[in-house]
Amino acid sequence: MTRGTTTPTLERTPPEAVASGTPVEAGAFRPAQLWASLPDALRKLDPRTQLHNPVMFVVWIGSVLVTLDAIRQPTLFGWLIVIWLWFTVLFANLAEAVAEGRGKAQAETLRKTTRDTVARRLRRDGTEERVGGAELRIGDRVVVEAGGTIPGDGDVVEGIATVDESAITGESAPVVREAGGDRSSVTGGTTVLSDRIVVEITTTPGESFVDRMIALVEGASRQKTPNEIALTILLGALTIIFLLAVVALQPMSAYAGGPQSVVVLVALLVCLIPTTIGALLSAIGIAGMDRLVQRNVLARSGRAVEAAGDIDTLLLDKTGTITFGNRQATELIPVGGAGRVELAAAARLSSLADETPEGRSVVELCAREFGLPAEASAEEARAQFVPFSAQTRMSGLDLPGRSVRKGAASAAQAWAGSADSAAWAEVSRLADAVGDEGGTPLVVVEAASPTGEDARVLGVIRLSDVVKPGIAQRFAELRAMGIRTVMVTGDNPRTARAIAAEAGVDDHLAEATPEDKMAYIRTEQEGGRLVAMTGDGTNDAPALAQADVGVAMNSGTAAAKEAGNMVDLDSDPTKLIDIVEIGKQLLITRGALTTFSVANDLAKYFAILPAMFAALYPSLGLLDVMGLHSPQSAIASAVIFNALVIIVLIPLALRGVRYRPSSASSLLRRNLLVYGLGGVVTPFAGIFLIDLLVRLVPGI
């Protein structure tokens, strides 16, 4: 079904500033989410669902066996174990249900933004017919005018218009979409605010961008990643090993004269196998995708998120990522005896009629550093403004008896003449120096008339493609993580080298073409390195498809969005750095909780093994370092802790382990200290405290 847009927007977390360097975290976890997800958790008790998780399926089977045994031979101890074994399975289901529920809530928000749309489809003879959006097919052309809803994903093939994409991106500012170029792609469900465009449909109904967004955030299209599959196989193998070990204990116990009950054997098995990570593994993966959605990035698969965490090389476009993307005036350099104040006054006058970003930045610089007014005075407003144009390459102002111009050195010299050869020689030297440092020189001249009579050169304005504050520090953090940064730009090698040095990147690719990007990516991959890049144009599509992580801008073409394995709804190239950190956080969270899960089994051995065999082998009593009340209370306390630790760790699994940029060795040391040592110590304290309560139960 093709849909249109109303006013609600997708709730999300705003992107972090590029220079922040703050830890990556996810949205807040609310305890109420547990209660809201309980019905879904109960539905997941279906054995067909449990079969997808080998570890929890073994716990499910054990719970069934213990339940049947408790029915046949009812005891208080038996039913206590039954209840907590089922709680173990339920808590594992709850972890996954809560993670899925957050995505379903976001999908429901998207559904509220849609409605059925009637499209104005063009016939071959140029006439229009009204059809339902669901009837549109690839290649159909539709007309959309101001106030109309774009009925499906496509490309603008005729006209130009402003489009409200807030329902998709959450940004209220409209964007311009026009035929041709890299700004032609439009998304079904967005609204045209002005003018008229003709859109050629590029997707079939049900496969639009909004439909895919809903499927992704709902988890309907989520598949296990390679790392997740590998870890599931490992956990399954460990479970089989422990199952065989527990089965082998029964004949040994019987031979020693103390056969164990089904309840005790199942309790031992459940406490030995890695139930903690088995219960949380799926939730960790779903939450990783959710953290991207919160930053308005859609990943086509969890594999792309994992790959982002293993990236070795980042290809970053200079414009908009490393620099602000529009050249700004940063310095005034007087020549020929002119003073800085005199130069500033003339530069301001020459820029009052210049509506380009560069012209406005000159006025702002003069206002900020010299206290000059940013707006034209009444007298200046009556003057003759000379706006900037591509033909004259100058802007200026004509007052009675005075004319001021600002522009490229050659254009300014052509207007003013070369009478003062010494001053123009100095201007030429300064212009070359500014260019060598990666800037753009503009020359300011004044004359007695608009024809350049009695002209005098006053100085040079330095325009710089300003490097974003803090970006060098961010690149240093990436370098500490073992990631190389490569700046890609169309600038000449001299300018590229200057900006690369200021930004602190490891390498740069000057005068880069799409073919150059592709060749660079292949060279890196042939060396065994994973590469990430951003792009928005059709010419970026091959490189986006080749990269291990290709982030397409939502403002780009349909070809680019299809080629990438992620789409940034905000079209913010700097977010690639955040994506890498989110990927690393996913891997770190999975590794940390796996370490904790394996480590916390140690305390359960000290609790259950003495309880089972101390009567047969008194020397095993030395293992009861916790001094637990009785064999039954020891076993019950271990099983209860095994269940409760899952519910306690759900917030951490969803939120993710806090990540700060650092080397792999320091991350490993921190995780072993916090989650390895913590995984050993915490169960001892937890089981002991639970035993203090369990011993109060009569008959235990």
Salt bridges, closest charged atoms under 4 A:
GLU25 OE1 - ARG658 NH2 3.33
ASP40 OD1 - ARG43 NH2 2.16
ASP46 OD2 - ARG48 NH2 2.62
ASP69 OD1 - ARG72 NH2 2.98
GLU96 OE1 - LYS44 NZ 3.44
GLU100 OE1 - LYS44 NZ 3.24
GLU108 OE1 - ARG111 NH1 3.82
GLU128 OE1 - ARG120 NE 2.90
GLU129 OE2 - ARG121 NE 3.04
GLU129 OE1 - ARG123 NH2 3.87
ASP140 OD2 - ARG121 NH1 3.21
GLU145 OE1 - ARG120 NH1 3.35
GLU145 OE2 - ARG196 NE 3.78
GLU158 OE2 - ARG196 NH1 3.40
GLU165 OE2 - ARG177 NH2 3.30
GLU171 OE2 - ARG12 NH2 2.50
GLU200 OE1 - ARG141 NH2 3.20
ASP211 OD1 - ARG3 NH1 2.31
GLU218 OE2 - ARG111 NH2 2.98
GLU228 OE2 - ARG222 NH2 2.97
ASP290 OD2 - ARG102 NH2 3.20
GLU306 OE2 - ARG590 NH1 2.54
ASP317 OD1 - LYS517 NZ 3.68
GLU331 OE1 - ARG462 NE 2.87
GLU342 OE2 - ARG456 NH1 2.69
ASP354 OD2 - LYS406 NZ 2.88
GLU355 OE1 - ARG360 NH1 3.99
GLU358 OE2 - ARG327 NH2 3.26
GLU369 OE1 - ARG340 NH2 3.90
GLU380 OE1 - ARG348 NH2 2.95
ASP398 OD1 - ARG405 NH1 2.85
ASP436 OD1 - ARG494 NH1 2.70
GLU437 OE1 - ARG462 NH1 2.67
GLU446 OE1 - ARG402 NH2 3.04
GLU446 OE2 - ARG456 NH1 3.43
ASP465 OD2 - LYS318 NZ 3.00
ASP491 OD2 - LYS318 NZ 2.39
ASP506 OD1 - ARG479 NE 2.64
ASP507 OD2 - ARG484 NH2 3.69
GLU524 OE1 - ARG484 NH1 3.31
GLU524 OE1 - ARG529 NE 2.90
ASP536 OD2 - ARG183 NH2 3.89
ASP540 OD1 - LYS517 NZ 3.13
GLU562 OE2 - ARG212 NH1 3.33
ASP568 OD1 - LYS575 NZ 2.73
ASP570 OD2 - ARG12 NH1 3.56
ASP570 OD2 - LYS575 NZ 2.64
ASP578 OD1 - ARG474 NH2 2.90
GLU581 OE1 - ARG474 NH2 3.59
ASP601 OD1 - LYS604 NZ 3.28
ASP691 OD2 - ARG695 NH2 2.58
